[in-house]
């Protein structure tokens, strides 16, 4: 299978990291959003009652396909739009949104891939879909009566239809003993499994600090790059280092607000007003810690100038 790589700069002009929604059909115990943020029932209720959020940056507003397509098209730039959530496939008319955006822009979709994909495959041309970034979430998948085998069949179906697929496995302590079994199962079908470090508390211990050497040995070599390894186990800081975030990279929140990056919340506009005020010059990083591996890998900031704390 083709080795995965980020798209090269010649393939896009700017990057948009779009946190599309907070709604999710999974309830993973290690999710970094709490139940009030990710509740599908609450968010759909807000939508039906047409209550437009003004303060909470994580309340979802729903945008039409042409509206978001026109927003990006009018910049006269080709964007790499990385869509994540929540679970994007629960977003209303998600396929129409992707179809419209992928006419001119490059798309990556972060998903648990638990919902039906046949309509997506039928309607979306894979040409401008850079990749599916699929989170396996083994424990939650099995709790809901599914399996790794079911996911394997879906990613094979996507690959057969011409889509790139990347798969990740969160190294949640009780699931680590099953990592090799899952990795071998997918590897036999031509898919590599990436390990993602768990950050949080389990059984009274804080992670990733309390991984045992034995646990690290199981998954460490499956963390895909030196940047990912550093971001997983170090507190990276680029404070006062020039960074093109805000100029060549933005973050879009579920309420439509545009910020410089996931950590720097400088207001640069809103997709619902159709206004975006990008920096015209490179500015220095202003936040004490950075976990934005997309920005680092894309060269927005010089990885070699990192400080670790």
N, C-alpha and C positions, 0 to 999 in steps of 0.2 A: 504493500500500500504506500502511496505517496507520503513522504515524510512531511510533517506539519511545519510550517514556518509562518511568522507574521507576514502580512503583505508588505512589500517593499514600498518605499516612499514614492517611487515613480507610479505606483498603482493608485495613489490617492493624494489629495492635497491636505486634508485636515481630518481630525478624528473627533467624533462625538460619542461619548460614553453615555448612553441613554438608559437610565434606571426607569424603565417603562411603567412599572407598577409595584405595589407591595403585596398584591393578592397572590396566594399560592394554595394549591390543592394538597401540598405536603405540609407536615408539621414536624420537621426534623428537630431533634432536641438540641442540636448545636447551631440552629439558625440564629444569626446575629440580629434579627428583627423580632420584637416581642409580639405576642398574640394580637394586641390591639392594633399594631401596625399592619399585620399581614392578613387580618380577617377578611375573607372574601364577602361574607354576609354584611359586615359593616360597610365595606367600600361600595358594594353594589347598592346598598340602601342609600348611601350618600348620593350616588349617581342618579338613582331613580327620583329622588327628591330634589335633584338639581341644586344641591347645596355645594356651592363653590368654595373650596378651602382657601383661606386667606393667610393663616398663620402656620399651621402644621405643614412642613415641607414634604411630608410623605403621604399626604392624601392624594389619591389618584384623580386626575382629570383626564377625560377621554377625548382624543383628537381624531379627526377624520383623516382618511388616507390622503386625499388631495391637499388638505390643509398642511400636513406635515411634509408632504412631497414638495409643495410649492415653497415652503419655508426654506428647505435645503437647496432647491433648484435655483432660487433667486440669488444665491450667493455666487453663482457661476464657478463653484468649486466642486470637485469630486470628493465626497466624504467617505471615510470608513466609519460606519455607524455600528457600534457595538451595543446590541440590545440585550438587557438583562432585567431581572426583577428581584423578588417575586417570581412568578411564572408567566412569561410572556404569552403563552398559548391560552391563558384565561382572559386575556385582554380582548375587549369587543372588536371584532373585525380585524384581528391581528394579521390574518393572511392578506387581506386587502392592503393593510399598511405596508407589509413587507413587499408585496407586489409593486406598489407604487414607488417606494423608495429604491428598490433594486433596478428600476429602469435606468437610473443614472449613477447610483452610488453602490458602494461595496458594503455588504452586510455580514455581521457575525451575530449569532443568536445563542444566548446562554439559557439553557432549559433543562428541566429534569426529564424531558421526553416521555412523560407518562401518559399524555393525552394523544388522541388519534392524529396521525400525520399523513394519511392517504390524500386528503384534500390538498394539503400543502404541496405534496409531491406532484399532484396533478396540475396545480395552478401556477407554481413558481418555477421559473427558469433558474437552474443552478449557476448560471454563468456569473452572476454578480453576488452570489451568496458565498462569502469567503469561507465560513465554516459554521458548523453547529458545535457549540461548546457544551457538552452534555455532562451533567452531574449525576453520578450513579445513585447516591443516597440509598445504599443497600438496605439498611434497617427499616427505613420508612417505606421503601418499595415493598418489602416483604410484609410489613405490618398492614399494608393496604391490599394484600392478596396477590401481589405481582412478584416478579423475580428478576434476577440478573439475566436469565435466559430470555425473558420477554424483551428486555432492553436490547440484548444482543441481536435479536431478530429485527428490531426497529432500526438500529444503526446499520445493519447490513442492507436493509431496504433503502435507507438514505444513500448509502454508498453506491448501491446498484443504480440509483437514479441520478448519480453524478455529483452528489453533495460531499464535501469534506466533512469529516467528523473527528472531533477531539473528545476524549472522555476523561473525567476526573473522579477520584475517590477520596473523600475526606477521611483522614487518618484519625477517626474518632476511636478512643482507646478500646472499647469493647469490640470494635470491628476490625482492628488491626490483624488479629490472627487469621482472618479470612482474606486478607489482601492478596497473598500469593495465589491462592486458589482462583480468585476472580481475575487477577492479572493474567494467569496462564490460560484461562478459558477464553478471554478476549484476544490474547496474543495469537492463539491457535487459528483465529479467524482474521488475523491481519490488523488488529487494533491494539494500540499501546494505551495503557492506563497511566494517567498522571496522578501522583499523590499530592493532595493538598493538606497542609498542616492544620490541625484543629487548634483554634485559639479560644480558650474558655476554661471553665471549671468542670471537672468530672470527678466524682467520688471524693470530693474535698481537696483535690489537687489541681493546681493551675497549669495549663498547657499553653505553649509547647515546652515550658521549662522542665516539666516533670516526666517527659518521655524517658523511658529507660533506654539504655544502650541497645538492648535486644529489640525493642520496638522500633527505634530509629533504623537499625540495620535492615528491618523488613521493608521499609518504604523509602528510605532516604534517596537511594539511587533512582527512584522513579519521580522525584521532584525534577521538573524538566530542564532547568537552567540554573546557572550560578546566580542570576538575578533573583529567581524564584527562591532559591535556597537562602540567600541573604535576607530577602523579605520575610521568609518564614521564621527564621530563628534570630534575627537581629532587629533592633529598633532603628530603622534607617532614618537618617535626617539629611536633608539637602538645604537646610536653612541658609539663606543668603547666596545660594548657588543659582546662576541664571537658569531659568526654565521657560520653555515655550508654551506651557499650559496657559490658557487664556488667549493665546495667539493662534496656535496650531492644534490645540486640544481643548475640548470643553466637556463639562458634565451637565446633563439635562436630568432634572428631578421629576418625580411623578406628578407634581403640580405644574410642570412646564417651565419652572425657573431654570435659568442657565447660570452655572457657576464656573469658576476657573478650573476646578478639578474636584475630585471627591472630598478633598481635605480643606481646600481654600474656598470658602463660600462667598467670595466676592461676587456681587450680582452683575451679570453681564447681559441680562434681558430675560425674555420669556417666549416660548414658542407660541403661546396663545395670543400675544400681542404682535407677534411677527417681528419683534425687534431683537437684535443681537449686536452687542457692542464689543467686538473683539479688540484685544490689545494690538496696537500697530508696531510695538517694539517688544523685545524679549525682556521680561522682568524677573527679579529674583524670587526664589521660593520664600514664602512667608510663614510656613507652618513647621512645627517642631518635629513631626514624624510623617513619613510617607510610606504607604503600602501600595502605591499605584504602579504595579509592575507593567501595565500597558504603556504608561507614559515613559517609564524608564527604558523599556525595550524599544520604544519608538524613537528614542533619542531626544526626548524633550528636555532631559536633564542628563548631565554626565555622571554615569554610574560610578566612575572612578573617583569622583569628588564626594562620595557619600561619607557621612560620619555615622558610626554605629554606637549606640548607647545601651 
